[in-house]
């Protein structure tokens, strides 16, 4: 009786909150060849987009082993079917490393560019409709037979046609200017963005100084300085790396522009391979070898094209970092930061252990590492971490592409109405919305308060392309109506929608 009474008097134990994500991989249909270890299939790149215009995000995965491409059609409810056979993508060969999408011919269908590191070639596939593709690489002038890594699309010259940048590890990078006639011309040398003396890996476009032109950041490996190019217009760029404050020597891998602090400007996150692909050396030994041992880093933007490193100890992981997703996963109104890392072959002295980290900033104040609590602390060689609303319930799910194991699909269980999903359709600007800037404002007492700012990008992070749309969390107590403003890149035209209710997905047209 005394024991029972003591138990009854114990304070109630609070039950842990359910994780924000649950693993939906088993029945998703997202599976590649069974052999995924060293020398196996080894997936390395992914592009999430609606290739057949049915309103659901499909998935294309590139791999190092045969078959080199997998194309999955989204059936709804987090179910996918492998429709690679007969899709036209089968001709892609070689170690597939990067992928990005754009409607390069303005026909209303998203086309795909795939890069190959070796044993094949980088190719452009034109989407002919209903998710079928044809290889137009040679006639378009974008067939690359040498080694390539990442790629990204942007309308660099404001002519309404997306242009293509391709990074290379052992030669000059490429900038293919879209002629509008189904062909491209490499203008990298004249544009000043070749970087022939660098080992380039990742790349991302974004308007960092608000002048209406997309600037370009390129990550360089082997303890080299990465490069920031200011877009001068007319297909010309200027190296502003030092003046912008991002001239850190490091073995950088991934990069992404995002408004982390809801200020209406693009900050910059850069991931690094601190340990040179898992080299078995201590930090002291690497430094004696004249190698850098630098952590991942978030740079904050002053809005004029100058950056400063954020002094945040949580971000200072030394690991083999890859892709980065910066999105509001829990709809609290503040972007979260999720990084894919190599937790398998990374150096044993790495300071980041136990899988992919996820940082959140409750109420916009102090950063917290919550990957375990949220159910996303996956231990793998995680290359890509695209976020997308695969089941159209309003919150962002996560797809993890792991080099030595099967893809992991994580369902977001936030399940509220505190969100908006906005896409853009250009007329004078790129039809696919690439480069469009989307701002969401809460209307309070007749005044606008910025809730969030996004720029629609194709090809960012590392070897990954996420859907061409902007997703916003609206906070735990959303207002009744919002103002959404979309600025189109070719014209600078601002199209606004007022009294937008939470929980909506819609497109804004430039016309």
C-alpha positions as CSV (number, residue, x, y, z in Angstrom):
1,X,0.0,0.0,0.0
2,X,2.9,2.4,0.9
3,X,4.5,1.7,-2.5
4,X,1.2,2.2,-4.3
5,X,0.7,5.5,-2.4
6,X,4.2,6.7,-3.3
7,X,3.5,5.9,-7.0
8,X,0.3,7.8,-6.9
9,X,2.0,10.9,-5.4
10,X,4.7,11.0,-8.1
11,X,4.4,14.0,-10.5
12,X,2.9,13.2,-13.8
13,X,5.4,12.4,-16.5
14,X,5.0,14.7,-19.6
15,X,4.8,12.7,-22.8
16,X,7.3,13.7,-25.5
17,X,5.7,15.5,-28.4
18,X,5.4,13.4,-31.6
19,X,8.2,14.1,-34.1
20,X,7.5,16.6,-36.8
21,X,8.5,13.9,-39.4
22,X,7.8,10.2,-39.8
23,X,9.5,7.8,-42.1
24,X,7.2,7.0,-45.1
25,X,9.9,5.3,-47.2
26,X,8.8,1.7,-46.9
27,X,5.7,1.9,-49.0
28,X,6.6,4.9,-51.1
29,X,8.0,3.0,-54.1
30,X,11.1,5.2,-54.1
31,X,13.7,2.4,-54.5
32,X,16.7,2.1,-56.6
33,X,18.9,-1.0,-57.3
34,X,19.4,-3.1,-54.2
35,X,23.2,-2.8,-54.3
36,X,23.9,0.6,-53.0
37,X,27.3,0.2,-51.2
38,X,30.7,1.0,-52.5
39,X,30.8,0.3,-56.3
40,X,27.0,0.0,-56.3
41,X,24.3,2.3,-57.7
42,X,25.3,5.2,-55.5
43,X,22.6,8.0,-56.0
44,X,24.1,11.5,-56.1
45,X,21.6,14.0,-57.5
46,X,17.9,14.7,-57.5
47,X,15.4,17.0,-59.1
48,X,11.9,17.4,-57.7
49,X,9.3,18.9,-60.1
50,X,5.9,18.4,-61.7
51,X,7.1,17.0,-65.0
52,X,3.6,15.8,-66.3
53,X,1.6,18.9,-65.1
54,X,-0.7,16.8,-62.9
55,X,-0.3,19.0,-59.8
56,X,2.0,16.5,-58.0
57,X,5.8,16.7,-57.6
58,X,7.7,13.9,-59.3
59,X,11.3,12.8,-58.7
60,X,14.3,12.2,-60.9
61,X,17.4,10.6,-59.3
62,X,20.8,10.3,-60.9
63,X,23.3,7.7,-59.8
64,X,27.0,6.6,-60.2
65,X,26.0,3.0,-61.1
66,X,23.7,1.5,-63.7
67,X,21.0,2.4,-64.3
68,X,22.2,6.0,-64.1
69,X,18.8,7.6,-63.9
70,X,15.5,6.8,-62.1
71,X,12.3,8.7,-62.9
72,X,9.4,8.3,-60.4
73,X,5.9,9.6,-61.1
74,X,4.0,10.8,-58.0
75,X,0.8,8.9,-57.7
76,X,-0.4,10.9,-54.6
77,X,-0.5,10.1,-50.9
78,X,3.3,9.7,-50.9
79,X,3.2,6.8,-53.4
80,X,5.5,6.7,-56.5
81,X,5.8,4.6,-59.6
82,X,9.1,4.0,-61.5
83,X,8.3,5.2,-65.0
84,X,11.9,5.4,-66.3
85,X,11.4,2.8,-69.0
86,X,10.2,4.6,-72.1
87,X,10.5,8.1,-70.6
88,X,13.4,9.0,-72.9
89,X,15.8,9.5,-70.0
90,X,17.5,6.1,-70.5
91,X,20.2,7.5,-72.7
92,X,21.9,9.3,-69.8
93,X,25.1,7.5,-68.9
94,X,28.0,8.0,-66.6
95,X,28.3,9.1,-63.0
96,X,25.3,11.4,-62.6
97,X,26.3,14.2,-60.2
98,X,24.0,17.2,-60.7
99,X,20.6,18.1,-62.1
100,X,18.4,21.2,-62.5
101,X,15.1,22.0,-64.4
102,X,13.8,24.9,-66.5
103,X,11.4,25.5,-69.3
104,X,14.1,26.5,-71.7
105,X,11.9,26.6,-74.8
106,X,8.8,28.2,-73.1
107,X,6.4,25.5,-74.1
108,X,4.9,25.0,-70.6
109,X,6.9,21.8,-69.8
110,X,9.9,21.6,-67.5
111,X,13.0,20.4,-69.2
112,X,16.0,18.7,-67.4
113,X,19.8,19.1,-67.6
114,X,21.8,16.3,-66.1
115,X,25.6,16.5,-65.4
116,X,28.0,13.6,-65.5
117,X,31.3,13.4,-63.7
118,X,32.9,10.6,-65.8
119,X,32.1,7.6,-68.0
120,X,29.4,9.5,-69.8
121,X,28.3,13.1,-70.8
122,X,26.1,15.9,-69.5
123,X,22.9,16.2,-71.4
124,X,19.8,18.3,-71.9
125,X,16.4,16.5,-72.1
126,X,13.5,18.4,-73.6
127,X,10.1,17.6,-72.0
128,X,7.7,16.8,-74.8
129,X,4.7,16.6,-72.6
130,X,3.1,14.2,-70.1
131,X,6.5,13.5,-68.6
132,X,8.2,12.2,-71.8
133,X,11.7,13.5,-72.8
134,X,13.9,13.7,-75.8
135,X,17.7,14.2,-75.8
136,X,18.4,17.5,-77.5
137,X,22.0,18.0,-76.2
138,X,23.9,18.0,-79.4
139,X,21.6,20.2,-81.5
140,X,21.2,22.6,-78.5
141,X,24.9,22.9,-78.1
142,X,25.1,21.8,-74.5
143,X,26.5,18.3,-74.7
144,X,29.5,18.2,-72.3
145,X,31.8,15.2,-72.6
146,X,34.3,16.3,-69.9
147,X,33.8,16.1,-66.2
148,X,31.0,18.2,-64.7
149,X,29.5,18.6,-61.2
150,X,26.6,20.9,-60.5
151,X,24.3,23.0,-62.6
152,X,21.8,25.9,-62.1
153,X,19.4,27.9,-64.3
154,X,18.9,31.7,-64.3
155,X,17.8,34.4,-66.8
156,X,21.2,36.2,-66.5
157,X,20.4,38.8,-69.2
158,X,16.7,39.5,-68.5
159,X,15.5,38.4,-72.0
160,X,12.9,36.0,-70.6
161,X,14.8,32.8,-71.4
162,X,16.6,30.7,-68.7
163,X,20.4,30.3,-69.2
164,X,22.5,27.5,-67.7
165,X,25.6,27.4,-65.6
166,X,27.7,24.2,-65.2
167,X,30.5,23.7,-62.7
168,X,33.5,21.5,-63.5
169,X,36.2,20.1,-61.2
170,X,39.1,20.1,-63.7
171,X,38.5,22.7,-66.3
172,X,36.7,25.9,-67.1
173,X,33.1,26.2,-65.9
174,X,30.4,26.8,-68.6
175,X,27.7,29.5,-69.0
176,X,25.3,28.6,-71.7
177,X,23.3,31.6,-73.0
178,X,19.9,30.7,-74.3
179,X,19.4,32.1,-77.8
180,X,15.7,31.5,-77.8
181,X,16.0,29.3,-81.0
182,X,16.4,26.0,-79.2
183,X,20.2,26.5,-79.0
184,X,22.8,27.8,-76.5
185,X,26.1,29.5,-76.7
186,X,28.9,29.2,-74.1
187,X,29.8,32.7,-73.0
188,X,31.6,31.8,-69.8
189,X,34.9,33.4,-70.8
190,X,33.4,36.6,-72.0
191,X,31.1,36.7,-69.0
192,X,34.1,36.3,-66.6
193,X,32.8,33.2,-64.8
194,X,35.1,30.4,-66.2
195,X,37.2,29.8,-63.0
196,X,39.5,27.7,-65.1
197,X,42.0,27.5,-62.2
198,X,39.5,26.2,-59.6
199,X,38.0,22.9,-58.6
200,X,34.4,23.9,-58.7
201,X,31.5,21.9,-57.1
202,X,28.3,23.8,-56.2
203,X,26.6,26.9,-57.6
204,X,23.6,29.0,-56.9
205,X,22.0,32.1,-58.4
206,X,20.3,34.9,-56.4
207,X,19.9,38.7,-56.4
208,X,21.9,39.6,-53.3
209,X,21.9,43.4,-53.6
210,X,18.3,44.0,-54.9
211,X,19.3,45.4,-58.2
212,X,17.0,43.0,-60.2
213,X,19.9,40.9,-61.6
214,X,20.8,37.4,-60.4
215,X,24.3,37.2,-59.0
216,X,26.2,33.9,-58.9
217,X,28.1,32.0,-56.1
218,X,30.3,29.1,-56.9
219,X,31.9,26.8,-54.3
220,X,35.4,25.7,-54.9
221,X,37.1,22.6,-53.3
222,X,40.7,21.7,-52.2
223,X,41.1,24.6,-49.8
224,X,40.4,27.1,-52.5
225,X,38.5,30.4,-52.2
226,X,34.9,30.1,-53.4
227,X,33.7,32.9,-55.7
228,X,30.9,35.5,-55.7
229,X,30.1,37.1,-59.0
230,X,28.1,40.3,-59.3
231,X,25.8,40.4,-62.3
232,X,26.5,43.6,-64.2
233,X,23.8,42.9,-66.8
234,X,24.2,42.1,-70.5
235,X,25.8,38.7,-69.8
236,X,28.7,40.2,-67.8
237,X,29.8,39.4,-64.3
238,X,32.4,40.8,-61.9
239,X,34.3,38.9,-59.2
240,X,33.4,40.7,-55.9
241,X,34.4,37.9,-53.5
242,X,36.8,39.8,-51.4
243,X,34.8,43.0,-51.2
244,X,31.7,41.0,-50.3
245,X,33.5,39.4,-47.4
246,X,33.2,35.8,-48.5
247,X,36.9,35.1,-49.4
248,X,37.4,32.3,-47.0
249,X,39.7,29.5,-48.2
250,X,38.0,26.2,-47.6
251,X,37.0,22.9,-49.3
252,X,33.5,24.2,-49.9
253,X,30.8,21.9,-51.3
254,X,27.2,23.2,-51.2
255,X,25.7,26.7,-51.2
256,X,22.2,28.2,-50.9
257,X,20.8,31.7,-50.9
258,X,17.8,32.2,-48.5
259,X,16.3,34.9,-46.3
260,X,17.1,33.3,-43.0
261,X,16.0,36.2,-40.8
262,X,12.9,37.5,-42.6
263,X,14.5,40.8,-43.6
264,X,13.8,40.7,-47.3
265,X,17.3,39.9,-48.3
266,X,19.2,36.7,-49.3
267,X,21.7,35.3,-46.8
268,X,24.2,32.7,-47.8
269,X,24.9,29.2,-46.3
270,X,28.0,27.3,-47.4
271,X,28.7,23.7,-46.5
272,X,32.3,22.4,-46.4
273,X,34.2,19.1,-46.5
274,X,36.4,19.8,-43.5
275,X,38.1,16.5,-43.8
276,X,38.8,16.1,-47.5
277,X,36.5,13.2,-48.2
278,X,37.1,11.4,-45.0
279,X,40.9,11.7,-45.1
280,X,42.3,9.9,-42.0
281,X,44.2,12.9,-40.6
282,X,43.9,15.1,-37.5
283,X,43.2,18.7,-37.9
284,X,46.8,19.5,-36.9
285,X,48.1,17.2,-39.5
286,X,45.9,18.7,-42.2
287,X,47.0,22.2,-41.3
288,X,50.6,21.1,-41.6
289,X,49.8,19.9,-45.1
290,X,48.6,23.4,-46.0
291,X,44.9,22.2,-46.0
292,X,42.0,24.1,-44.5
293,X,39.8,22.6,-41.8
294,X,36.9,24.9,-41.9
295,X,33.3,24.4,-40.6
296,X,30.0,25.1,-42.4
297,X,29.2,28.8,-42.3
298,X,26.1,31.1,-42.5
299,X,26.8,34.5,-43.9
300,X,24.3,37.3,-43.2
301,X,23.6,39.8,-45.9
302,X,23.6,43.6,-45.3
303,X,21.3,44.1,-48.3
304,X,24.0,45.8,-50.4
305,X,26.0,42.8,-51.5
306,X,28.2,42.5,-48.4
307,X,28.2,39.6,-46.0
308,X,29.5,38.7,-42.6
309,X,29.9,35.4,-40.9
310,X,27.3,34.6,-38.3
311,X,28.8,33.9,-34.9
312,X,26.7,30.9,-34.1
313,X,28.5,28.0,-32.4
314,X,25.8,25.5,-33.4
315,X,26.6,26.0,-37.1
316,X,30.3,25.5,-36.7
317,X,30.2,21.8,-37.6
318,X,33.4,20.3,-39.1
319,X,32.1,17.5,-41.2
320,X,31.7,16.4,-44.8
321,X,28.8,18.7,-45.5
322,X,26.7,18.4,-48.7
323,X,23.3,19.9,-49.5
324,X,21.4,22.5,-47.4
325,X,17.6,23.0,-47.2
326,X,16.5,26.3,-45.6
327,X,12.7,26.2,-45.2
328,X,10.0,26.7,-42.5
329,X,9.3,23.1,-41.7
330,X,7.1,23.7,-38.6
331,X,5.2,26.8,-39.9
332,X,6.3,29.0,-37.0
333,X,7.2,31.8,-39.4
334,X,11.0,31.3,-39.2
335,X,13.1,29.4,-41.7
336,X,14.9,26.3,-40.4
337,X,18.3,25.0,-41.6
338,X,18.8,21.4,-42.4
339,X,22.2,20.0,-43.7
340,X,22.9,16.7,-45.3
341,X,26.3,15.3,-44.2
342,X,28.4,12.2,-44.8
343,X,28.0,10.5,-41.4
344,X,29.5,7.2,-42.7
345,X,32.8,8.0,-44.4
346,X,33.5,11.4,-42.8
347,X,36.6,11.8,-40.7
348,X,36.6,10.3,-37.3
349,X,37.7,13.6,-35.8
350,X,34.7,15.5,-37.2
351,X,32.8,17.6,-34.7
352,X,29.4,16.7,-36.2
353,X,28.4,13.2,-35.2
354,X,25.2,11.2,-35.4
355,X,23.6,12.3,-38.7
356,X,22.1,15.3,-40.4
357,X,21.7,18.4,-38.1
358,X,18.6,20.6,-38.2
359,X,18.5,24.0,-36.5
360,X,15.4,26.0,-35.7
361,X,14.9,29.4,-34.1
362,X,11.7,29.5,-32.0
363,X,10.1,32.9,-32.0
364,X,13.1,34.1,-34.0
365,X,15.4,34.1,-31.0
366,X,17.9,31.4,-30.0
367,X,19.0,28.6,-32.3
368,X,18.4,25.0,-31.2
369,X,19.5,21.7,-32.7
370,X,16.3,19.6,-33.0
371,X,17.1,16.9,-35.6
372,X,16.6,14.0,-33.2
373,X,13.4,15.5,-31.7
374,X,12.0,16.1,-35.1
375,X,12.8,12.7,-36.5
376,X,15.3,13.7,-39.2
377,X,18.7,12.8,-37.6
378,X,19.5,10.2,-40.3
379,X,22.9,8.6,-40.3
380,X,24.1,8.0,-43.9
381,X,26.2,9.5,-46.6
382,X,23.5,12.1,-47.3
383,X,24.2,14.0,-50.5
384,X,20.9,15.8,-51.2
385,X,18.0,17.0,-49.0
386,X,15.2,18.4,-51.2
387,X,12.1,19.7,-49.4
388,X,8.8,19.5,-51.2
389,X,5.1,19.1,-50.4
390,X,4.8,15.7,-52.0
391,X,1.3,14.9,-50.7
392,X,-0.1,18.4,-51.2
393,X,-1.2,18.8,-47.5
394,X,0.6,22.1,-47.2
395,X,3.7,21.2,-45.2
396,X,7.2,20.3,-46.6
397,X,8.3,16.7,-46.6
398,X,11.9,15.7,-46.9
399,X,13.6,13.4,-49.4
400,X,17.1,12.3,-48.5
401,X,19.4,11.0,-51.2
402,X,22.0,8.8,-49.7
403,X,25.1,7.7,-51.6
404,X,25.4,4.3,-50.0
405,X,21.8,3.5,-49.2
406,X,18.2,3.7,-50.4
407,X,16.4,7.1,-50.5
408,X,14.5,8.1,-47.3
409,X,11.2,9.8,-47.6
410,X,10.1,11.7,-44.4
411,X,6.5,12.8,-44.1
412,X,5.9,16.2,-42.4
413,X,3.2,15.8,-39.8
414,X,2.7,19.5,-39.0
415,X,-0.7,19.2,-40.7
416,X,-2.1,22.7,-40.2
417,X,-3.3,25.5,-42.4
418,X,-0.7,28.1,-41.5
419,X,1.1,28.2,-44.9
420,X,1.1,29.5,-48.4
421,X,2.6,28.0,-51.6
422,X,3.2,30.4,-54.4
423,X,4.5,29.8,-57.9
424,X,5.1,32.3,-60.7
425,X,4.3,32.3,-64.4
426,X,6.3,34.7,-66.5
427,X,5.3,36.3,-69.8
428,X,8.2,38.6,-70.6
429,X,10.1,36.8,-67.8
430,X,11.0,33.1,-67.8
431,X,7.7,31.2,-68.0
432,X,8.8,28.8,-65.3
433,X,9.1,31.5,-62.7
434,X,12.8,31.1,-62.1
435,X,14.2,34.3,-60.5
436,X,10.9,35.6,-59.4
437,X,10.9,37.2,-55.9
438,X,7.9,36.4,-53.6
439,X,7.1,38.5,-50.5
440,X,4.3,37.8,-48.1
441,X,3.0,40.5,-45.8
442,X,0.6,40.5,-42.9
443,X,-1.8,43.4,-43.1
444,X,-2.2,45.0,-39.7
445,X,-4.0,48.3,-39.1
446,X,-3.5,49.1,-42.8
447,X,0.2,48.5,-42.6
448,X,2.4,45.8,-44.2
449,X,4.6,43.6,-42.0
450,X,6.9,41.3,-43.8
451,X,6.2,37.6,-43.0
452,X,8.7,36.1,-45.4
453,X,10.7,36.5,-48.6
454,X,11.8,33.9,-51.1
455,X,13.4,33.9,-54.5
456,X,12.5,31.0,-56.8
457,X,15.7,29.2,-57.8
458,X,16.6,26.2,-60.0
459,X,19.7,24.3,-58.8
460,X,21.0,25.3,-55.4
461,X,22.4,23.6,-52.4
462,X,24.4,20.7,-53.8
463,X,23.5,18.7,-56.9
464,X,19.8,19.2,-56.1
465,X,16.8,21.0,-57.6
466,X,13.7,21.6,-55.5
467,X,10.3,22.6,-56.9
468,X,10.0,26.0,-58.6
469,X,7.8,27.6,-56.0
470,X,8.0,29.5,-52.7
471,X,6.7,28.0,-49.5
472,X,5.9,30.1,-46.4
473,X,5.0,29.2,-42.9
474,X,2.7,31.9,-41.4
475,X,3.3,31.4,-37.7
476,X,1.2,29.8,-35.0
477,X,-1.5,32.6,-35.0
478,X,-1.9,33.7,-38.7
479,X,-3.9,36.7,-39.6
480,X,-7.1,36.6,-41.6
481,X,-5.6,37.9,-44.8
482,X,-2.2,38.4,-46.4
483,X,-0.8,40.5,-49.2
484,X,1.4,38.5,-51.7
485,X,3.8,40.4,-54.0
486,X,5.7,38.8,-56.8
487,X,8.4,40.7,-58.6
488,X,9.2,39.3,-62.1
489,X,12.9,39.4,-63.0
490,X,12.9,40.5,-66.7
491,X,10.6,43.5,-66.3
492,X,10.7,44.3,-62.6
493,X,6.9,44.2,-62.7
494,X,5.3,43.7,-59.3
495,X,2.0,41.7,-59.2
496,X,0.1,41.8,-55.9
497,X,-2.7,39.7,-54.5
498,X,-4.6,41.0,-51.5
499,X,-6.7,39.4,-48.8
500,X,-5.0,36.0,-49.4
501,X,-6.3,33.4,-46.9
502,X,-3.9,30.9,-45.2
503,X,-3.7,27.4,-46.5
504,X,-3.7,28.2,-50.2
505,X,-1.6,27.1,-53.2
506,X,-1.8,29.3,-56.2
507,X,0.1,30.8,-59.1
508,X,0.7,34.5,-59.9
509,X,1.0,35.5,-63.5
510,X,3.1,38.4,-64.9
511,X,0.4,39.3,-67.4
